[in-house]
Amino acid sequence: MQPQPHIPPATANAAISAALKSQRARKNRGSYSCGRCGQPKKGHVCHLPPLDVPSTPIAPEPVTSIAAAASSTRSTVVSLSSAPLRQSFTNLRRALSFDDDVDVRDETDLTDLSLDTEIVQPGRFHAVGLWEVLKRLPPSGLLMAARVCKGWRETARKMWKAAEELRIRVPKRAQIGYVGSLLQKCPGLVTLTLKLESDFDATTLACIAFSCPNLEVLEILTCGAAVNRISGDELGRFVSNKRGLTSLKMEGCSNLGGFSLTSTSLSTLWLSDLHSLSKMIFNCPNLIEISLEFSQQEGDSTDLVTMVDGLGRTCTRLQNIHIASLKLSHIVVLALTAVNFRCLRMLSLVLGIDITDASVDAISSSYTNLELLDLSGSSITDTGLGMICDVLPDTLSKLLVALCPNITSSGIQFATAQLPLLELMDCGMTVSDPNSDNPLTPQKTSGYNQKMFIKHKRMKKLSLWGCSSLDALFLNCPELRDLNLNSCNNLQPESLVIQCPKLEIVHASGCQKLLTVAIRKQISENFAAGENHMTRKRLADGSKRIQAPPSLYQETREDDENYPAKKRRKIEKEVCTIID
């Protein structure tokens, strides 16, 4: 048996004390003395200020639409599982919302939130720090966080109470009570967006009307096979009772049958999937923007002429009009021009195959201050484009003539040359081969091959998707940022010239692979020429500086072992995104 080492009494007593102390710590017993002044907590009110305990650091998150909404000036509760809402109204927003997304990621003013400065347990968060964390949670996560402790529950309650904007995705298994329980927590709700995955009816509207007395903006989106069973009478009662409602956007309105909307506050109305409406009455004197999209089913019996006449009598302040219907014709255009909306700035008449150059003449003679004109799917020709250029050169900034087979590359070139304020132009499926049913199938027909030369100082977005007959393209647009060349399968790399130094994104799906390589090469050359990253070196006599060639500069730097890898990657950074 080996002899044990001798332990001095002092060392033994210290070890026993440390063991007892660690055992007491493992029992998770709290201190009975005040952490500030050391007095017993029972019956004690401390007069010292709270300790400055640093809040738990939060890892920075990537900037997304959810994070941007959570950090906006309005307290917002957002559903993480919902898709970006800007892509939900793909049909309605096509003509009425072409502006860039506004960055609302401002610093939240916490002075009006009445938060306590005490540290909230557990985790020892300050109330302000806890607010920053909880406001990034979806509604379900916020409900779970409220069960942690009293401090978290109180902070979550204040967050629900302060919320002015709420976006919820309602799954199939959820009931209407789930929506009602969330809405009752937000008495100050101003903006509500519901993305429903199951069928819904007037009960949803009744729940919204009861729970949101101050509601101003309402959007109801359908997802998947969800069916909107709201009738026209039920929608009319909801609008008339909600006197503060200013914006109403609803999808899946195929069961309305007919409606009569009466409101003095409504300024924006978007309805989609309309079909066979027996009546459409709009008693909305302050209506500014209207978007009506009809389903493309056969047998639609809606009288568009009567609808336009009614709008002219009761909604004289309209500025933006969007109508998408297969029943649009020259007679409807004449009725629209006879009304003469004096404030009209944006006009979109989509899928009207019976709209001709005569309709363009009527529009251009009645509305001379248009900023946006969308005649996609019509039968206008280059002559109609000439009429537009003659009347609207000083105001028109957005022109959309997609799916117009009678327009040629000459007409497009003339329009870009005569409209100096043009910033957006959509010419999709115009310069296409009429003998090709599928634009994705390359067919070389010499009689239909066309060339296009566009030079514009203010153009920012250009769409040439589906132009299968286009075999040569020259672009000189210093402000161009978005270019769509999808399905331009006959465009040759040697016949492509892009002089757009600010180009950020190019859509080239369905194009030749060599074309994609040529686009990337030309964009890189334009960027290098515009930024001019070449270094300057003095001559041997020190008289002046010369620019070193970029190839020599990059080779010498990349061959140098001491040159940081981060800077080497910066040189190779792609300046434009190409989606193929």
Protein Blocks (a to p, Z undefined) as FASTA:
>chain_A
ZZdddddfklmmmmmmmmmmmmmmmnopacfbdfklopafehpacfbdcddddddddddd
dddfklmmmmmmbdcdddfkbccfklmmmmlmmmmmmcccddfbbcddfklnopafbdcd
ehiiafklmmmmmmmpcfklmmmmmmmpmmlmmmmmmmmmmpcbdcddddfklcfklmmm
mmmmmmmbfbdcdddfbdcdfklmmmmmmmmmmbfbdcdddehjbccfbdfklmmmmmmm
mmmbcbdcdehilknopacdddfkbmbdcdehiahifbdcdddfkbfbdcddddfbehia
bdfklmmmmmmmmmmmbfbdcdddfkbcfklmmmmmmnopakbcbdcdehiakbcfklmm
mmmmmmmcbfbdcfehiabdfklmmmmmmmmmmmpmbdcfehiakbcfklmmmmmmmmmk
bcbdcfehklccfkbmblklccddfklgccdddddfkbmbdcfehilkbcbdcdddfkbc
bdcfehilkbcfklcccddfkbfbdcfehiafklmmmmmmmmmmmmmmmnopaccdddfk
omaccdddfklmmmmmmmpmklcfklmmmmmpcfbdcdZZ
